Amino acid sequence: MMFSAKGQAESQRRHREPPKTPSLQKTIFSHIVAFALFIVVILIVGFAAVFYAVQESENERMLMAQASSLAEELNGCSLEEQESIVSVQRNAGIRITLIDDEGTVVFDTNPRAYGVNHGDRPEVGAAIEQGEASLVRQSATIGSDLVYAAVRLDDGAVLRLSMERQSISGFLGSLMAPLLGVAAIVVLIVFLVSRRLSRRILGPIDAIDVENPLGNEIYSEMTPLLESIDRQQRQLKAQNEELARAESFRREFSSNVSHELKTPLQVIAGYAELINNGLLDMDDLQRVAGIINDEANAMRSIIDDVLILSRLDESAFDRDAHTLVDLHAVAERILARLEPVAREKDICLSLEGECAQIWCNETLVEMALSNLVENGIRYNVAGGEVTLALSDALPDGEMPHGVPCAVIAVSDTGVGIAEDEQQKIFERFYRIEKSRSKETGGTGLGLAIVKHAVAYHQGTIEVSSELGAGTTFLVKIPLRASKTNDGDGRDVL
């Protein structure tokens, strides 16, 4: 059991270890050396073959020259004189044969050939026909390859000289010592040159500054890799910055939520302590209960809004729950619900225009429009107006995704918004006038919910305002959005 566990642990260790990768410098060096040695071997073999062929040709030419010279000396002599002259021409390594006009060997430095008819030998026949001939063949008498040179004499006899042909292995053997010396020198040179060349090739690669990939002077083949590294670094940097912003935003949001909840909690806790200690008389209890109820409702509103924003951030709303919604009916329902609040503040509500049905999440759209109308009432002046106008728009350059949209305009005649604050109002818990916002009962999350709800439907929202002249929010929502990507990797309807 112990051996089994040990073997299993060893197997897991080997499995975890990354495979060993060869060194690029060693790979280049070994390939250069191998290729250079291969070329050297080819050159040596080629040189030896050429030199061997040249030497064979030179031996054949030399033998023919000797044969021609001796033949001139023999011409005009009697047979006895020819035999006498030939007998004194003995040369180590060269066989001399004199063949009469009938093909019979009358003289040969090899005694075994005397009296043998050589008229059928190829070189003899060629010499009789052409005057002289040379070739290489195996001797039937000696049994080895010979180089033959034959010359026809004036009396019809044939003088033939031959010498043993050196084999290629013997030739290479005679050159082995100098070849090995040359090979050793070449190998040393190849080793040194290959080592220096591999270092020189890898020099620019070793000097790459990965912090600034595109600032390196490197081989053009490396450019796509460096561009890819630079692109990935920029993406990682952007992702890190996005994560840092998200973390900062999360902390800020958590801090804001805590701060917004702390005030009503302190009020509730303070009055609850007064009640618990019996410090309030019966006349004040109803007023304090009303304050506690208002603060509890404020806390609930903040919590509800935070939960809605969290669901929007996480795309937690069911996109399959989208339905075909009559936007005009939704607008009528919103105005009817808010009519009492508007009447109490002497605000006139009105609905204008018509709109085609849109494919959307009805709850989110109603929540967004309701927040806009509530803001129009909350930050208006006595006797003011809030107008909700609906219309359809054909696709043009200003339409989201270039598709037909429902255009919703919510206008009021209130206090207006300064130009430098018109984009900040969509931030969470941002209030233009904190004291005024507290009085009107806003949570500071309404417009953030509106922005996210519109973006959820692939729409856009714009604000135009002037201090003292009112505000208009312009919302564009595609009549029927297609399933696309929202840029965060999530599919949107």
Secondary structure as a PSIPRED ss2 file (coil, helix, strand):
# PSIPRED VFORMAT (PSIPRED V4.0)

   1 M C   1.000  0.000  0.000
   2 M H   0.000  1.000  0.000
   3 F H   0.000  1.000  0.000
   4 S H   0.000  1.000  0.000
   5 A H   0.000  1.000  0.000
   6 K H   0.000  1.000  0.000
   7 G H   0.000  1.000  0.000
   8 Q H   0.000  1.000  0.000
   9 A H   0.000  1.000  0.000
  10 E H   0.000  1.000  0.000
  11 S H   0.000  1.000  0.000
  12 Q H   0.000  1.000  0.000
  13 R H   0.000  1.000  0.000
  14 R H   0.000  1.000  0.000
  15 H H   0.000  1.000  0.000
  16 R H   0.000  1.000  0.000
  17 E C   1.000  0.000  0.000
  18 P C   1.000  0.000  0.000
  19 P C   1.000  0.000  0.000
  20 K C   1.000  0.000  0.000
  21 T C   1.000  0.000  0.000
  22 P C   1.000  0.000  0.000
  23 S C   1.000  0.000  0.000
  24 L H   0.000  1.000  0.000
  25 Q H   0.000  1.000  0.000
  26 K H   0.000  1.000  0.000
  27 T H   0.000  1.000  0.000
  28 I H   0.000  1.000  0.000
  29 F H   0.000  1.000  0.000
  30 S H   0.000  1.000  0.000
  31 H H   0.000  1.000  0.000
  32 I H   0.000  1.000  0.000
  33 V H   0.000  1.000  0.000
  34 A H   0.000  1.000  0.000
  35 F H   0.000  1.000  0.000
  36 A H   0.000  1.000  0.000
  37 L H   0.000  1.000  0.000
  38 F H   0.000  1.000  0.000
  39 I H   0.000  1.000  0.000
  40 V H   0.000  1.000  0.000
  41 V H   0.000  1.000  0.000
  42 I H   0.000  1.000  0.000
  43 L H   0.000  1.000  0.000
  44 I H   0.000  1.000  0.000
  45 V H   0.000  1.000  0.000
  46 G H   0.000  1.000  0.000
  47 F H   0.000  1.000  0.000
  48 A H   0.000  1.000  0.000
  49 A H   0.000  1.000  0.000
  50 V H   0.000  1.000  0.000
  51 F H   0.000  1.000  0.000
  52 Y H   0.000  1.000  0.000
  53 A H   0.000  1.000  0.000
  54 V H   0.000  1.000  0.000
  55 Q H   0.000  1.000  0.000
  56 E H   0.000  1.000  0.000
  57 S H   0.000  1.000  0.000
  58 E H   0.000  1.000  0.000
  59 N H   0.000  1.000  0.000
  60 E H   0.000  1.000  0.000
  61 R H   0.000  1.000  0.000
  62 M H   0.000  1.000  0.000
  63 L H   0.000  1.000  0.000
  64 M H   0.000  1.000  0.000
  65 A H   0.000  1.000  0.000
  66 Q H   0.000  1.000  0.000
  67 A H   0.000  1.000  0.000
  68 S H   0.000  1.000  0.000
  69 S H   0.000  1.000  0.000
  70 L H   0.000  1.000  0.000
  71 A H   0.000  1.000  0.000
  72 E H   0.000  1.000  0.000
  73 E H   0.000  1.000  0.000
  74 L H   0.000  1.000  0.000
  75 N C   1.000  0.000  0.000
  76 G C   1.000  0.000  0.000
  77 C C   1.000  0.000  0.000
  78 S C   1.000  0.000  0.000
  79 L H   0.000  1.000  0.000
  80 E H   0.000  1.000  0.000
  81 E H   0.000  1.000  0.000
  82 Q H   0.000  1.000  0.000
  83 E H   0.000  1.000  0.000
  84 S H   0.000  1.000  0.000
  85 I H   0.000  1.000  0.000
  86 V H   0.000  1.000  0.000
  87 S H   0.000  1.000  0.000
  88 V C   1.000  0.000  0.000
  89 Q C   1.000  0.000  0.000
  90 R C   1.000  0.000  0.000
  91 N E   0.000  0.000  1.000
  92 A C   1.000  0.000  0.000
  93 G C   1.000  0.000  0.000
  94 I E   0.000  0.000  1.000
  95 R E   0.000  0.000  1.000
  96 I E   0.000  0.000  1.000
  97 T E   0.000  0.000  1.000
  98 L E   0.000  0.000  1.000
  99 I E   0.000  0.000  1.000
 100 D C   1.000  0.000  0.000
 101 D C   1.000  0.000  0.000
 102 E C   1.000  0.000  0.000
 103 G C   1.000  0.000  0.000
 104 T E   0.000  0.000  1.000
 105 V E   0.000  0.000  1.000
 106 V E   0.000  0.000  1.000
 107 F E   0.000  0.000  1.000
 108 D E   0.000  0.000  1.000
 109 T C   1.000  0.000  0.000
 110 N C   1.000  0.000  0.000
 111 P H   0.000  1.000  0.000
 112 R H   0.000  1.000  0.000
 113 A H   0.000  1.000  0.000
 114 Y C   1.000  0.000  0.000
 115 G C   1.000  0.000  0.000
 116 V C   1.000  0.000  0.000
 117 N E   0.000  0.000  1.000
 118 H C   1.000  0.000  0.000
 119 G C   1.000  0.000  0.000
 120 D C   1.000  0.000  0.000
 121 R C   1.000  0.000  0.000
 122 P H   0.000  1.000  0.000
 123 E H   0.000  1.000  0.000
 124 V H   0.000  1.000  0.000
 125 G H   0.000  1.000  0.000
 126 A H   0.000  1.000  0.000
 127 A H   0.000  1.000  0.000
 128 I H   0.000  1.000  0.000
 129 E H   0.000  1.000  0.000
 130 Q H   0.000  1.000  0.000
 131 G C   1.000  0.000  0.000
 132 E E   0.000  0.000  1.000
 133 A E   0.000  0.000  1.000
 134 S E   0.000  0.000  1.000
 135 L E   0.000  0.000  1.000
 136 V E   0.000  0.000  1.000
 137 R E   0.000  0.000  1.000
 138 Q E   0.000  0.000  1.000
 139 S C   1.000  0.000  0.000
 140 A C   1.000  0.000  0.000
 141 T C   1.000  0.000  0.000
 142 I C   1.000  0.000  0.000
 143 G C   1.000  0.000  0.000
 144 S C   1.000  0.000  0.000
 145 D E   0.000  0.000  1.000
 146 L E   0.000  0.000  1.000
 147 V E   0.000  0.000  1.000
 148 Y E   0.000  0.000  1.000
 149 A E   0.000  0.000  1.000
 150 A E   0.000  0.000  1.000
 151 V E   0.000  0.000  1.000
 152 R E   0.000  0.000  1.000
 153 L C   1.000  0.000  0.000
 154 D C   1.000  0.000  0.000
 155 D C   1.000  0.000  0.000
 156 G C   1.000  0.000  0.000
 157 A C   1.000  0.000  0.000
 158 V E   0.000  0.000  1.000
 159 L E   0.000  0.000  1.000
 160 R E   0.000  0.000  1.000
 161 L E   0.000  0.000  1.000
 162 S E   0.000  0.000  1.000
 163 M E   0.000  0.000  1.000
 164 E E   0.000  0.000  1.000
 165 R C   1.000  0.000  0.000
 166 Q C   1.000  0.000  0.000
 167 S C   1.000  0.000  0.000
 168 I H   0.000  1.000  0.000
 169 S H   0.000  1.000  0.000
 170 G H   0.000  1.000  0.000
 171 F H   0.000  1.000  0.000
 172 L H   0.000  1.000  0.000
 173 G H   0.000  1.000  0.000
 174 S H   0.000  1.000  0.000
 175 L H   0.000  1.000  0.000
 176 M H   0.000  1.000  0.000
 177 A H   0.000  1.000  0.000
 178 P H   0.000  1.000  0.000
 179 L H   0.000  1.000  0.000
 180 L H   0.000  1.000  0.000
 181 G H   0.000  1.000  0.000
 182 V H   0.000  1.000  0.000
 183 A H   0.000  1.000  0.000
 184 A H   0.000  1.000  0.000
 185 I H   0.000  1.000  0.000
 186 V H   0.000  1.000  0.000
 187 V H   0.000  1.000  0.000
 188 L H   0.000  1.000  0.000
 189 I H   0.000  1.000  0.000
 190 V H   0.000  1.000  0.000
 191 F H   0.000  1.000  0.000
 192 L H   0.000  1.000  0.000
 193 V H   0.000  1.000  0.000
 194 S H   0.000  1.000  0.000
 195 R H   0.000  1.000  0.000
 196 R H   0.000  1.000  0.000
 197 L H   0.000  1.000  0.000
 198 S H   0.000  1.000  0.000
 199 R H   0.000  1.000  0.000
 200 R H   0.000  1.000  0.000
 201 I H   0.000  1.000  0.000
 202 L H   0.000  1.000  0.000
 203 G H   0.000  1.000  0.000
 204 P H   0.000  1.000  0.000
 205 I H   0.000  1.000  0.000
 206 D H   0.000  1.000  0.000
 207 A C   1.000  0.000  0.000
 208 I C   1.000  0.000  0.000
 209 D C   1.000  0.000  0.000
 210 V C   1.000  0.000  0.000
 211 E C   1.000  0.000  0.000
 212 N C   1.000  0.000  0.000
 213 P H   0.000  1.000  0.000
 214 L H   0.000  1.000  0.000
 215 G H   0.000  1.000  0.000
 216 N C   1.000  0.000  0.000
 217 E C   1.000  0.000  0.000
 218 I C   1.000  0.000  0.000
 219 Y C   1.000  0.000  0.000
 220 S H   0.000  1.000  0.000
 221 E H   0.000  1.000  0.000
 222 M H   0.000  1.000  0.000
 223 T H   0.000  1.000  0.000
 224 P H   0.000  1.000  0.000
 225 L H   0.000  1.000  0.000
 226 L H   0.000  1.000  0.000
 227 E H   0.000  1.000  0.000
 228 S H   0.000  1.000  0.000
 229 I H   0.000  1.000  0.000
 230 D H   0.000  1.000  0.000
 231 R H   0.000  1.000  0.000
 232 Q H   0.000  1.000  0.000
 233 Q H   0.000  1.000  0.000
 234 R H   0.000  1.000  0.000
 235 Q H   0.000  1.000  0.000
 236 L H   0.000  1.000  0.000
 237 K H   0.000  1.000  0.000
 238 A H   0.000  1.000  0.000
 239 Q H   0.000  1.000  0.000
 240 N H   0.000  1.000  0.000
 241 E H   0.000  1.000  0.000
 242 E H   0.000  1.000  0.000
 243 L H   0.000  1.000  0.000
 244 A H   0.000  1.000  0.000
 245 R H   0.000  1.000  0.000
 246 A H   0.000  1.000  0.000
 247 E H   0.000  1.000  0.000
 248 S H   0.000  1.000  0.000
 249 F H   0.000  1.000  0.000
 250 R H   0.000  1.000  0.000
 251 R H   0.000  1.000  0.000
 252 E H   0.000  1.000  0.000
 253 F H   0.000  1.000  0.000
 254 S H   0.000  1.000  0.000
 255 S H   0.000  1.000  0.000
 256 N H   0.000  1.000  0.000
 257 V H   0.000  1.000  0.000
 258 S H   0.000  1.000  0.000
 259 H H   0.000  1.000  0.000
 260 E H   0.000  1.000  0.000
 261 L H   0.000  1.000  0.000
 262 K H   0.000  1.000  0.000
 263 T H   0.000  1.000  0.000
 264 P H   0.000  1.000  0.000
 265 L H   0.000  1.000  0.000
 266 Q H   0.000  1.000  0.000
 267 V H   0.000  1.000  0.000
 268 I H   0.000  1.000  0.000
 269 A H   0.000  1.000  0.000
 270 G H   0.000  1.000  0.000
 271 Y H   0.000  1.000  0.000
 272 A H   0.000  1.000  0.000
 273 E H   0.000  1.000  0.000
 274 L H   0.000  1.000  0.000
 275 I H   0.000  1.000  0.000
 276 N H   0.000  1.000  0.000
 277 N C   1.000  0.000  0.000
 278 G C   1.000  0.000  0.000
 279 L C   1.000  0.000  0.000
 280 L C   1.000  0.000  0.000
 281 D C   1.000  0.000  0.000
 282 M H   0.000  1.000  0.000
 283 D H   0.000  1.000  0.000
 284 D H   0.000  1.000  0.000
 285 L H   0.000  1.000  0.000
 286 Q H   0.000  1.000  0.000
 287 R H   0.000  1.000  0.000
 288 V H   0.000  1.000  0.000
 289 A H   0.000  1.000  0.000
 290 G H   0.000  1.000  0.000
 291 I H   0.000  1.000  0.000
 292 I H   0.000  1.000  0.000
 293 N H   0.000  1.000  0.000
 294 D H   0.000  1.000  0.000
 295 E H   0.000  1.000  0.000
 296 A H   0.000  1.000  0.000
 297 N H   0.000  1.000  0.000
 298 A H   0.000  1.000  0.000
 299 M H   0.000  1.000  0.000
 300 R H   0.000  1.000  0.000
 301 S H   0.000  1.000  0.000
 302 I H   0.000  1.000  0.000
 303 I H   0.000  1.000  0.000
 304 D H   0.000  1.000  0.000
 305 D H   0.000  1.000  0.000
 306 V H   0.000  1.000  0.000
 307 L H   0.000  1.000  0.000
 308 I H   0.000  1.000  0.000
 309 L H   0.000  1.000  0.000
 310 S H   0.000  1.000  0.000
 311 R H   0.000  1.000  0.000
 312 L H   0.000  1.000  0.000
 313 D H   0.000  1.000  0.000
 314 E C   1.000  0.000  0.000
 315 S C   1.000  0.000  0.000
 316 A C   1.000  0.000  0.000
 317 F C   1.000  0.000  0.000
 318 D C   1.000  0.000  0.000
 319 R H   0.000  1.000  0.000
 320 D H   0.000  1.000  0.000
 321 A H   0.000  1.000  0.000
 322 H C   1.000  0.000  0.000
 323 T E   0.000  0.000  1.000
 324 L E   0.000  0.000  1.000
 325 V E   0.000  0.000  1.000
 326 D C   1.000  0.000  0.000
 327 L H   0.000  1.000  0.000
 328 H H   0.000  1.000  0.000
 329 A H   0.000  1.000  0.000
 330 V H   0.000  1.000  0.000
 331 A H   0.000  1.000  0.000
 332 E H   0.000  1.000  0.000
 333 R H   0.000  1.000  0.000
 334 I H   0.000  1.000  0.000
 335 L H   0.000  1.000  0.000
 336 A H   0.000  1.000  0.000
 337 R H   0.000  1.000  0.000
 338 L H   0.000  1.000  0.000
 339 E H   0.000  1.000  0.000
 340 P H   0.000  1.000  0.000
 341 V H   0.000  1.000  0.000
 342 A H   0.000  1.000  0.000
 343 R H   0.000  1.000  0.000
 344 E H   0.000  1.000  0.000
 345 K C   1.000  0.000  0.000
 346 D C   1.000  0.000  0.000
 347 I C   1.000  0.000  0.000
 348 C E   0.000  0.000  1.000
 349 L E   0.000  0.000  1.000
 350 S E   0.000  0.000  1.000
 351 L E   0.000  0.000  1.000
 352 E E   0.000  0.000  1.000
 353 G C   1.000  0.000  0.000
 354 E C   1.000  0.000  0.000
 355 C C   1.000  0.000  0.000
 356 A C   1.000  0.000  0.000
 357 Q C   1.000  0.000  0.000
 358 I E   0.000  0.000  1.000
 359 W E   0.000  0.000  1.000
 360 C E   0.000  0.000  1.000
 361 N C   1.000  0.000  0.000
 362 E H   0.000  1.000  0.000
 363 T H   0.000  1.000  0.000
 364 L H   0.000  1.000  0.000
 365 V H   0.000  1.000  0.000
 366 E H   0.000  1.000  0.000
 367 M H   0.000  1.000  0.000
 368 A H   0.000  1.000  0.000
 369 L H   0.000  1.000  0.000
 370 S H   0.000  1.000  0.000
 371 N H   0.000  1.000  0.000
 372 L H   0.000  1.000  0.000
 373 V H   0.000  1.000  0.000
 374 E H   0.000  1.000  0.000
 375 N H   0.000  1.000  0.000
 376 G H   0.000  1.000  0.000
 377 I H   0.000  1.000  0.000
 378 R H   0.000  1.000  0.000
 379 Y C   1.000  0.000  0.000
 380 N C   1.000  0.000  0.000
 381 V C   1.000  0.000  0.000
 382 A C   1.000  0.000  0.000
 383 G C   1.000  0.000  0.000
 384 G C   1.000  0.000  0.000
 385 E E   0.000  0.000  1.000
 386 V E   0.000  0.000  1.000
 387 T E   0.000  0.000  1.000
 388 L E   0.000  0.000  1.000
 389 A E   0.000  0.000  1.000
 390 L E   0.000  0.000  1.000
 391 S E   0.000  0.000  1.000
 392 D E   0.000  0.000  1.000
 393 A E   0.000  0.000  1.000
 394 L C   1.000  0.000  0.000
 395 P C   1.000  0.000  0.000
 396 D C   1.000  0.000  0.000
 397 G C   1.000  0.000  0.000
 398 E C   1.000  0.000  0.000
 399 M C   1.000  0.000  0.000
 400 P H   0.000  1.000  0.000
 401 H H   0.000  1.000  0.000
 402 G H   0.000  1.000  0.000
 403 V C   1.000  0.000  0.000
 404 P C   1.000  0.000  0.000
 405 C E   0.000  0.000  1.000
 406 A E   0.000  0.000  1.000
 407 V E   0.000  0.000  1.000
 408 I E   0.000  0.000  1.000
 409 A E   0.000  0.000  1.000
 410 V E   0.000  0.000  1.000
 411 S E   0.000  0.000  1.000
 412 D E   0.000  0.000  1.000
 413 T C   1.000  0.000  0.000
 414 G C   1.000  0.000  0.000
 415 V C   1.000  0.000  0.000
 416 G C   1.000  0.000  0.000
 417 I C   1.000  0.000  0.000
 418 A C   1.000  0.000  0.000
 419 E H   0.000  1.000  0.000
 420 D H   0.000  1.000  0.000
 421 E H   0.000  1.000  0.000
 422 Q C   1.000  0.000  0.000
 423 Q C   1.000  0.000  0.000
 424 K H   0.000  1.000  0.000
 425 I H   0.000  1.000  0.000
 426 F H   0.000  1.000  0.000
 427 E C   1.000  0.000  0.000
 428 R C   1.000  0.000  0.000
 429 F C   1.000  0.000  0.000
 430 Y C   1.000  0.000  0.000
 431 R C   1.000  0.000  0.000
 432 I C   1.000  0.000  0.000
 433 E C   1.000  0.000  0.000
 434 K H   0.000  1.000  0.000
 435 S H   0.000  1.000  0.000
 436 R H   0.000  1.000  0.000
 437 S H   0.000  1.000  0.000
 438 K H   0.000  1.000  0.000
 439 E H   0.000  1.000  0.000
 440 T H   0.000  1.000  0.000
 441 G C   1.000  0.000  0.000
 442 G C   1.000  0.000  0.000
 443 T C   1.000  0.000  0.000
 444 G C   1.000  0.000  0.000
 445 L C   1.000  0.000  0.000
 446 G H   0.000  1.000  0.000
 447 L H   0.000  1.000  0.000
 448 A H   0.000  1.000  0.000
 449 I H   0.000  1.000  0.000
 450 V H   0.000  1.000  0.000
 451 K H   0.000  1.000  0.000
 452 H H   0.000  1.000  0.000
 453 A H   0.000  1.000  0.000
 454 V H   0.000  1.000  0.000
 455 A H   0.000  1.000  0.000
 456 Y H   0.000  1.000  0.000
 457 H C   1.000  0.000  0.000
 458 Q C   1.000  0.000  0.000
 459 G C   1.000  0.000  0.000
 460 T E   0.000  0.000  1.000
 461 I E   0.000  0.000  1.000
 462 E E   0.000  0.000  1.000
 463 V E   0.000  0.000  1.000
 464 S E   0.000  0.000  1.000
 465 S E   0.000  0.000  1.000
 466 E E   0.000  0.000  1.000
 467 L C   1.000  0.000  0.000
 468 G C   1.000  0.000  0.000
 469 A C   1.000  0.000  0.000
 470 G E   0.000  0.000  1.000
 471 T E   0.000  0.000  1.000
 472 T E   0.000  0.000  1.000
 473 F E   0.000  0.000  1.000
 474 L E   0.000  0.000  1.000
 475 V E   0.000  0.000  1.000
 476 K E   0.000  0.000  1.000
 477 I E   0.000  0.000  1.000
 478 P E   0.000  0.000  1.000
 479 L C   1.000  0.000  0.000
 480 R E   0.000  0.000  1.000
 481 A C   1.000  0.000  0.000
 482 S C   1.000  0.000  0.000
 483 K C   1.000  0.000  0.000
 484 T E   0.000  0.000  1.000
 485 N E   0.000  0.000  1.000
 486 D C   1.000  0.000  0.000
 487 G C   1.000  0.000  0.000
 488 D C   1.000  0.000  0.000
 489 G C   1.000  0.000  0.000
 490 R C   1.000  0.000  0.000
 491 D E   0.000  0.000  1.000
 492 V E   0.000  0.000  1.000
 493 L C   1.000  0.000  0.000
